[in-house]
Amino acid sequence: MTSTCRDPQPQRYRICVRGHLGETIRAAFPALQARTRGDGTVLTGLFADQAALYGVLAEIEALSLELIEVRRLPPRLPKKRSP
């Protein structure tokens, strides 16, 4: 694999699952922000690499959650400082 195929920096992802997750299930994803939207839950966070992403996806499968969508988000732009 060449360096152009590797993620040079952590990437932000949004992962949508069906259902509202309780505190016990949310605790399985401590590094992710969780919020309910409609009939689902959206997990958002920064992943160091694809292995970290696959680990969260494996945990979702192990918990028998229905995966709806995985989306890589654009990088956040730095906030401009006021003079």
C-alpha positions in Angstrom: 0.0 0.0 0.0 1.3 3.4 -0.9 1.2 6.4 1.4 -1.4 8.0 -0.8 -3.9 5.3 0.2 -3.4 5.8 4.0 -5.2 8.3 6.0 -2.5 10.9 7.0 -4.6 12.2 10.0 -7.6 11.1 12.0 -10.9 11.3 10.2 -14.4 12.2 11.5 -17.2 9.8 10.8 -21.0 9.8 11.4 -22.5 6.4 12.0 -26.3 6.0 12.1 -28.0 3.0 13.8 -31.7 2.2 14.1 -33.3 2.7 17.5 -32.6 4.9 20.5 -29.6 3.7 22.5 -29.8 3.6 26.3 -27.0 4.7 28.5 -25.7 1.1 28.8 -25.3 0.7 25.1 -23.9 4.2 24.7 -21.2 3.3 27.2 -19.8 0.8 24.6 -18.8 3.9 22.5 -17.1 6.2 25.0 -15.1 8.2 22.4 -18.2 9.0 20.3 -20.9 11.6 20.7 -24.4 10.1 20.5 -27.7 11.9 19.8 -31.1 10.6 18.8 -32.5 11.6 15.5 -35.9 10.4 14.4 -36.1 6.7 15.1 -32.4 6.2 15.3 -29.2 7.3 17.0 -26.3 9.1 15.4 -22.8 8.4 16.7 -20.1 10.9 15.7 -16.4 11.0 16.4 -12.8 11.1 15.4 -11.2 7.9 14.3 -7.4 7.5 14.3 -7.5 5.1 11.4 -9.6 2.5 9.6 -8.9 -0.1 12.2 -10.6 2.1 14.8 -13.6 2.5 12.6 -13.8 -1.2 11.9 -13.6 -1.8 15.7 -16.6 0.3 16.3 -18.5 -1.4 13.4 -17.6 -4.8 14.9 -19.0 -3.6 18.3 -22.2 -2.4 16.6 -22.6 -5.9 15.0 -21.8 -7.6 18.4 -24.6 -5.6 20.0 -27.0 -6.6 17.3 -27.6 -3.0 16.3 -29.0 -2.3 12.8 -26.4 -0.2 10.9 -28.1 2.4 8.7 -25.2 4.5 7.4 -21.5 5.2 7.8 -20.3 8.5 6.4 -16.9 10.2 6.5 -17.3 13.9 7.3 -15.3 16.7 5.9 -12.5 18.0 8.1 -13.5 20.9 10.4 -12.1 24.2 9.3 -10.2 26.0 12.0 -12.1 28.9 13.5 -10.8 32.3 12.5 -9.5 34.5 15.2 -10.9 38.0 15.5 -8.4 40.8 15.5 
